[in-house]
Amino acid sequence: MSAPVQSLKGADLLEEIKRLKTERNAVILAHYYQKPEIQDLADFVGDSLDLSRKAAATDADVIAFCGVRFMAETAKILSPEKTVILPDMDAGCSLEDSCPPDQFAAFRAAHPDHIALTYINCSAAVKALSDIIVTSSSADIILSQIPKDQPIIFGPDRHLGGYLARKTGRDMLLWPGVCIVHQAFSETELLKLKAQYPGAPVAAHPECPPHIIDHSDHVGSTRSILDFATHSPSPIILVATEPHIIHQMEKAAPEKTFIGVPGGDGNCNCNMCPYMALNTLEKLYVALRDLEPRIELSTEIMDRARVPLERMLEMAGRTVGQGDVGRPILREAAASGPSGD
C-alpha cells in the first residue's frame, strides 16, 4: 500500500516537501539505493547501520524513511514514540520475504543450543526472535565478540553468512535466503568488464554470490564500497551492488568513472532493486502531508526486537577484541528459546 498520489500539477514538489518537513518537524532518511533526486533531498543518506544510528538519535517528531519496510520498522522500534512514515508500504525486501517468522521460530526451536545472529534485512517479527542483529558493516566486529565455541544460526542471507564463515572460519548454520538484486549479477558480464577495463578494481557487496565475490578486490557494505571507490587511486571502478549508490560516488569523485556490473545477459535492469524504486518524490510529499502510510507495530514485538537491535548498536561501536556480549547473556537467550507471535 502506498500513499494516494493526487495530481500535483503546478506544485513545486521540492519546496512543498521542504515546507511540510519543517511543519511536521520531520527528518528525511534515505538509503544509498534510492533514486538520486531522493538522495539529494534527504537530510541523511547512508547504509543500514548509518540509518539505524540516525533513527535512534534523531530528535525529530516524524521520520520519513525513504528505503524499504524493514528499515522503517527498525526506526520505529528504536524510536517508538515517533511517527515513522514510508512513502510506499509495498517497498519490501526479498530477504525479508524469504524468512517468515513462523518458519524461523521453528528453525530456532530445532537448534536450541544456537544463538541467532540475524541480518537486519528481516521483519520486526524475525528480529524479535533473534539474539543479535547485524548489518553488513557491523557483522565482523560483532562476530568477533561471540565465543568461538558458541553455535550460531545466521539468516536470512546465505551469501552474507557464507562470506562471513569463509572469512572468519566460523561454522554457522545458514538460512537459505538471497537478495534478488545481488543474486542477479552475472559472472560472465563481470569478466567481460574486467577484460574491457584491465586493472579496474571490483567493489562488491557481501550479499553477492561467491562467483562474484571471488573476482572482487574489495568486499563490504554500501558505505564501505563508497569509501573504497572514492579513495581508490584507480580512475575506473567496477561496482557490484545496487547502482544508485554510484550517484554518491560521482558526487564525491567526479573525475572518476564508475561502472555498475550488469545482471543477466547485460541488457536487463535486474541489478536495480524494484522495491527501493517504489518510493518517489510524489509519494514522499503525500506521506508527509497525510502522515500516512505509517509504521504500526505491537508493543510486544517492538520491545522484543529492540533488545537485539540495541545489542547491535552497542557491540558495533566497540573496538575489536575489547568487551564481550557475555556468555551468560548469550546462553540465557539461547536457552530460553524463541517464542512465537
Buried (B, 14 or more C-beta within 10 A) or exposed (E): EBBEBEEEEEEEBEEBBBBBBEEBEBBBBBBBBBBEBBBBBBBBBBBBBBBBBBBBEBEBBBBBBBBBBBBBBBBBBBBEEBBBBBBBBBBBBBBBBBBBBEEBBEBBEEBEEBBBBBBBBBBBBBBBBBBBBBBBBBBBBBBBBBEEEBBBBBBBBBBBBBBBBEBBEBEBBBBEBBBBBBBBBBBEBBEBBBEEBEEBBBBBBBBBBEEBBEBBBBBBBBBBBBBBBBEBEBEBBBBBBBBBBBBBBBEEBEEBBBBBBBBBEEEEEBBBBBBBBBBBBBBBBBBBBEBBBBBEBEEEBBEBBBBBBBBBBEBBEBEEEEEBBEEEBBBEBBEEEBEEE
